[in-house]
């Protein structure tokens, strides 16, 4: 059954607090320490895993955390124009979906990587990257691929359906909401399965149910979607 992506205005900004780690606790704790440190790390970090494992969520959470601290950060993904120069003011370089980089973006990523870890002035900058494959399997230029695999590498796991159900049930119970097995099955089969999207959906269902004075049912979900 085809899933619906939550691109209907229900998304909230990714954060560490909204990331449900499950088997990915080590990666989450590493990044929390990474962003809390006042001394840039000379060792890069690379996250990889299939769609829905949370790697982009974590990169965006790191970006938001550093920006909230008033720090400048370089961001590169497959939609970034391939003509941006490295900025000395950056404290970190973040590269998302590196497996989708074209040749120009790969060249820019390599340039940023080298400038970050061997700067002409100041201390080394953090480098955090993410992709769908382990470093050795990336179809990228050799110099960039080898550097992505040089430091800390974390393979992120997608939560299982029982784990997702447990998180949904716990979150619903904390809100005083009842989610039937039928409703949870509908949420897990019809919408994006990453927990950030599911939690955002639950948040809006909670608000819509309160406004309409109705219980959360499949007809309520359909009614909410039709009203957006």
C-alpha positions as a LaTeX table, in Angstrom:
\begin{tabular}{lrrr}
\hline
Residue & $x$ (\AA) & $y$ (\AA) & $z$ (\AA) \\
\hline
Unk1 & 0.00 & 0.00 & 0.00 \\
Unk2 & 1.38 & 3.40 & $-0.99$ \\
Unk3 & 2.37 & 5.63 & 1.92 \\
Unk4 & 1.57 & 9.33 & 2.12 \\
Unk5 & 4.48 & 11.59 & 2.92 \\
Unk6 & 3.69 & 14.23 & 5.49 \\
Unk7 & 4.13 & 17.17 & 3.16 \\
Unk8 & 0.83 & 18.79 & 4.06 \\
Unk9 & 2.10 & 21.38 & 6.51 \\
Unk10 & 2.26 & 19.12 & 9.53 \\
Unk11 & 6.02 & 18.94 & 9.86 \\
Unk12 & 7.87 & 20.59 & 12.73 \\
Unk13 & 11.55 & 21.44 & 12.89 \\
Unk14 & 13.70 & 18.38 & 13.69 \\
Unk15 & 15.39 & 18.42 & 17.09 \\
Unk16 & 17.23 & 16.05 & 19.38 \\
Unk17 & 14.18 & 15.93 & 21.67 \\
Unk18 & 11.90 & 14.80 & 18.84 \\
Unk19 & 14.29 & 12.02 & 17.77 \\
Unk20 & 13.29 & 8.64 & 19.17 \\
Unk21 & 16.61 & 6.84 & 19.27 \\
Unk22 & 15.76 & 3.19 & 19.90 \\
Unk23 & 18.74 & 1.24 & 18.52 \\
Unk24 & 20.42 & 4.51 & 17.48 \\
Unk25 & 21.12 & 5.80 & 20.98 \\
Unk26 & 24.91 & 5.74 & 20.52 \\
Unk27 & 24.74 & 8.03 & 17.49 \\
Unk28 & 22.35 & 10.42 & 19.24 \\
Unk29 & 24.55 & 10.68 & 22.33 \\
Unk30 & 27.64 & 11.19 & 20.16 \\
Unk31 & 26.03 & 14.14 & 18.37 \\
Unk32 & 24.72 & 15.66 & 21.59 \\
Unk33 & 28.26 & 15.64 & 23.00 \\
Unk34 & 29.55 & 16.89 & 19.66 \\
Unk35 & 27.30 & 19.98 & 19.70 \\
Unk36 & 27.88 & 20.64 & 23.41 \\
Unk37 & 31.67 & 20.64 & 23.08 \\
Unk38 & 33.47 & 23.96 & 22.94 \\
Unk39 & 36.45 & 22.42 & 21.14 \\
Unk40 & 36.02 & 21.43 & 17.47 \\
Unk41 & 36.73 & 17.80 & 16.70 \\
Unk42 & 39.40 & 16.97 & 14.10 \\
Unk43 & 37.64 & 13.63 & 13.49 \\
Unk44 & 34.65 & 13.59 & 11.11 \\
Unk45 & 31.40 & 11.68 & 11.71 \\
Unk46 & 29.37 & 9.85 & 9.08 \\
Unk47 & 25.83 & 8.49 & 9.49 \\
Unk48 & 24.31 & 6.04 & 7.05 \\
Unk49 & 21.16 & 4.00 & 6.69 \\
Unk50 & 18.02 & 3.51 & 4.65 \\
Unk51 & 15.27 & 6.08 & 4.26 \\
Unk52 & 13.38 & 6.66 & 7.50 \\
Unk53 & 16.24 & 5.83 & 9.86 \\
Unk54 & 16.57 & 9.47 & 10.97 \\
Unk55 & 19.92 & 10.53 & 9.54 \\
Unk56 & 18.62 & 13.75 & 7.94 \\
Unk57 & 16.64 & 14.47 & 11.10 \\
Unk58 & 19.84 & 14.29 & 13.14 \\
Unk59 & 21.80 & 16.51 & 10.76 \\
Unk60 & 19.05 & 19.13 & 10.85 \\
Unk61 & 18.91 & 18.85 & 14.65 \\
Unk62 & 22.67 & 19.49 & 14.83 \\
Unk63 & 22.30 & 22.44 & 12.46 \\
Unk64 & 19.46 & 23.95 & 14.53 \\
Unk65 & 21.33 & 23.41 & 17.81 \\
Unk66 & 24.48 & 25.15 & 16.57 \\
Unk67 & 22.50 & 28.00 & 15.02 \\
Unk68 & 20.62 & 28.46 & 18.30 \\
Unk69 & 24.03 & 28.91 & 19.93 \\
Unk70 & 24.70 & 31.78 & 17.51 \\
Unk71 & 27.24 & 29.77 & 15.50 \\
Unk72 & 27.73 & 29.80 & 11.72 \\
Unk73 & 27.40 & 26.45 & 9.94 \\
Unk74 & 27.99 & 25.30 & 6.37 \\
Unk75 & 25.25 & 23.12 & 4.86 \\
Unk76 & 25.53 & 21.08 & 1.67 \\
Unk77 & 22.96 & 18.71 & 0.18 \\
Unk78 & 21.87 & 17.65 & $-3.29$ \\
Unk79 & 19.88 & 20.88 & $-3.72$ \\
Unk80 & 22.73 & 23.23 & $-2.81$ \\
Unk81 & 24.21 & 25.25 & $-5.70$ \\
Unk82 & 27.69 & 23.91 & $-6.43$ \\
Unk83 & 29.49 & 27.25 & $-6.30$ \\
Unk84 & 29.52 & 28.21 & $-2.62$ \\
Unk85 & 32.87 & 28.91 & $-1.00$ \\
Unk86 & 34.00 & 27.62 & 2.38 \\
Unk87 & 33.57 & 30.27 & 5.08 \\
Unk88 & 36.17 & 30.70 & 7.81 \\
Unk89 & 33.39 & 31.71 & 10.23 \\
Unk90 & 31.84 & 28.25 & 10.12 \\
Unk91 & 32.30 & 26.04 & 13.18 \\
Unk92 & 31.00 & 22.97 & 11.34 \\
Unk93 & 30.32 & 21.58 & 7.89 \\
Unk94 & 27.23 & 19.40 & 7.46 \\
Unk95 & 26.68 & 17.33 & 4.30 \\
Unk96 & 23.41 & 15.46 & 3.84 \\
Unk97 & 22.47 & 12.81 & 1.25 \\
Unk98 & 26.02 & 12.62 & $-0.07$ \\
Unk99 & 25.05 & 9.63 & $-2.24$ \\
Unk100 & 23.05 & 12.08 & $-4.40$ \\
Unk101 & 25.85 & 14.60 & $-4.98$ \\
Unk102 & 26.64 & 15.39 & $-8.61$ \\
Unk103 & 30.24 & 15.86 & $-9.74$ \\
Unk104 & 30.27 & 19.58 & $-8.96$ \\
Unk105 & 28.82 & 19.03 & $-5.49$ \\
Unk106 & 31.34 & 16.26 & $-4.84$ \\
Unk107 & 34.15 & 18.67 & $-5.71$ \\
Unk108 & 32.68 & 21.31 & $-3.42$ \\
Unk109 & 32.20 & 18.75 & $-0.64$ \\
Unk110 & 35.83 & 17.69 & $-0.91$ \\
Unk111 & 36.95 & 21.33 & $-0.85$ \\
Unk112 & 34.86 & 22.03 & 2.26 \\
Unk113 & 36.12 & 18.84 & 3.92 \\
Unk114 & 39.78 & 19.77 & 3.39 \\
Unk115 & 39.26 & 23.38 & 4.48 \\
Unk116 & 37.37 & 22.25 & 7.58 \\
Unk117 & 39.96 & 19.76 & 8.83 \\
Unk118 & 43.12 & 21.57 & 7.67 \\
Unk119 & 42.17 & 25.24 & 7.87 \\
Unk120 & 44.56 & 28.01 & 6.91 \\
Unk121 & 43.57 & 29.84 & 10.08 \\
Unk122 & 42.05 & 28.77 & 13.38 \\
Unk123 & 41.18 & 25.32 & 14.68 \\
Unk124 & 39.74 & 22.40 & 12.70 \\
Unk125 & 35.98 & 22.47 & 12.17 \\
Unk126 & 33.50 & 19.68 & 12.73 \\
Unk127 & 32.48 & 17.63 & 9.70 \\
Unk128 & 29.25 & 15.65 & 9.87 \\
Unk129 & 27.87 & 13.84 & 6.83 \\
Unk130 & 25.12 & 11.38 & 6.02 \\
Unk131 & 24.25 & 9.06 & 3.17 \\
Unk132 & 22.24 & 5.99 & 2.26 \\
Unk133 & 25.26 & 3.66 & 2.02 \\
Unk134 & 28.39 & 2.84 & 4.03 \\
Unk135 & 31.40 & 4.88 & 2.91 \\
Unk136 & 33.04 & 2.06 & 0.94 \\
Unk137 & 29.91 & 1.62 & $-1.20$ \\
Unk138 & 29.35 & 5.28 & $-2.10$ \\
Unk139 & 29.62 & 6.06 & $-5.81$ \\
Unk140 & 31.65 & 9.20 & $-5.20$ \\
Unk141 & 35.10 & 10.45 & $-6.13$ \\
Unk142 & 37.74 & 8.48 & $-4.26$ \\
Unk143 & 39.17 & 11.35 & $-2.21$ \\
Unk144 & 35.77 & 12.35 & $-0.82$ \\
Unk145 & 34.64 & 8.76 & $-0.19$ \\
Unk146 & 37.81 & 7.88 & 1.71 \\
Unk147 & 37.51 & 10.94 & 3.94 \\
Unk148 & 33.86 & 10.21 & 4.75 \\
Unk149 & 34.90 & 6.83 & 6.11 \\
Unk150 & 37.94 & 8.04 & 8.00 \\
Unk151 & 36.34 & 8.97 & 11.33 \\
Unk152 & 33.32 & 7.89 & 13.38 \\
Unk153 & 30.83 & 5.87 & 11.32 \\
Unk154 & 27.37 & 5.00 & 12.62 \\
Unk155 & 24.94 & 2.67 & 10.84 \\
Unk156 & 21.45 & 3.84 & 11.79 \\
Unk157 & 18.62 & 1.35 & 12.06 \\
Unk158 & 14.97 & 1.92 & 11.17 \\
Unk159 & 12.72 & 1.18 & 14.13 \\
Unk160 & 10.65 & $-1.96$ & 13.84 \\
Unk161 & 6.85 & $-1.80$ & 13.69 \\
Unk162 & 6.52 & $-3.04$ & 17.29 \\
Unk163 & 8.95 & $-0.30$ & 18.39 \\
Unk164 & 6.99 & 2.34 & 16.47 \\
Unk165 & 3.73 & 1.10 & 17.96 \\
Unk166 & 5.20 & 1.17 & 21.45 \\
Unk167 & 6.38 & 4.76 & 21.01 \\
Unk168 & 3.03 & 5.85 & 19.57 \\
Unk169 & 1.18 & 4.14 & 22.41 \\
Unk170 & 3.41 & 5.70 & 25.06 \\
Unk171 & 3.08 & 9.18 & 23.55 \\
Unk172 & $-0.70$ & 8.86 & 23.18 \\
Unk173 & $-1.06$ & 7.62 & 26.77 \\
Unk174 & 0.99 & 10.58 & 28.01 \\
Unk175 & $-1.53$ & 12.88 & 26.28 \\
Unk176 & $-4.56$ & 11.00 & 27.61 \\
Unk177 & $-5.46$ & 9.81 & 24.10 \\
Unk178 & $-6.72$ & 6.42 & 23.02 \\
Unk179 & $-5.30$ & 4.98 & 19.80 \\
Unk180 & $-6.94$ & 1.77 & 18.69 \\
Unk181 & $-4.89$ & $-0.90$ & 16.96 \\
Unk182 & $-6.83$ & $-0.08$ & 13.80 \\
Unk183 & $-5.85$ & 3.60 & 13.96 \\
Unk184 & $-2.19$ & 2.79 & 14.60 \\
Unk185 & $-2.13$ & 0.35 & 11.70 \\
Unk186 & $-3.64$ & 3.06 & 9.47 \\
Unk187 & $-1.02$ & 5.60 & 10.58 \\
Unk188 & 1.83 & 3.16 & 9.98 \\
Unk189 & 0.67 & 2.05 & 6.53 \\
Unk190 & $-0.64$ & 5.32 & 5.08 \\
Unk191 & 1.94 & 7.86 & 6.25 \\
Unk192 & 5.66 & 8.36 & 6.35 \\
Unk193 & 6.96 & 5.82 & 8.84 \\
Unk194 & 9.73 & 7.88 & 10.46 \\
Unk195 & 8.81 & 8.72 & 14.03 \\
Unk196 & 9.29 & 12.46 & 13.66 \\
Unk197 & 6.51 & 12.54 & 11.05 \\
Unk198 & 4.32 & 10.18 & 13.07 \\
Unk199 & 4.71 & 12.29 & 16.21 \\
Unk200 & 3.88 & 15.42 & 14.24 \\
Unk201 & 0.79 & 13.68 & 12.86 \\
Unk202 & $-0.23$ & 12.63 & 16.38 \\
Unk203 & 0.22 & 16.20 & 17.63 \\
Unk204 & $-2.09$ & 17.57 & 14.95 \\
Unk205 & $-4.59$ & 14.76 & 15.47 \\
Unk206 & $-4.65$ & 15.66 & 19.17 \\
Unk207 & $-5.39$ & 19.31 & 18.33 \\
Unk208 & $-8.00$ & 18.44 & 15.68 \\
Unk209 & $-9.76$ & 15.96 & 17.97 \\
Unk210 & $-9.92$ & 18.60 & 20.69 \\
Unk211 & $-11.32$ & 21.21 & 18.30 \\
Unk212 & $-13.96$ & 18.89 & 16.90 \\
Unk213 & $-14.70$ & 17.12 & 20.19 \\
Unk214 & $-14.28$ & 13.74 & 18.53 \\
Unk215 & $-12.26$ & 10.63 & 19.33 \\
Unk216 & $-9.27$ & 9.77 & 17.15 \\
Unk217 & $-10.56$ & 7.40 & 14.51 \\
Unk218 & $-9.76$ & 6.71 & 10.87 \\
Unk219 & $-12.67$ & 8.96 & 9.73 \\
Unk220 & $-11.26$ & 11.73 & 11.94 \\
Unk221 & $-7.83$ & 11.37 & 10.27 \\
Unk222 & $-9.44$ & 11.58 & 6.83 \\
Unk223 & $-11.49$ & 14.59 & 7.90 \\
Unk224 & $-8.39$ & 16.38 & 9.19 \\
Unk225 & $-6.51$ & 15.76 & 5.95 \\
Unk226 & $-9.43$ & 17.06 & 3.90 \\
Unk227 & $-9.50$ & 20.27 & 5.98 \\
Unk228 & $-5.81$ & 21.09 & 5.47 \\
\hline
\end{tabular}
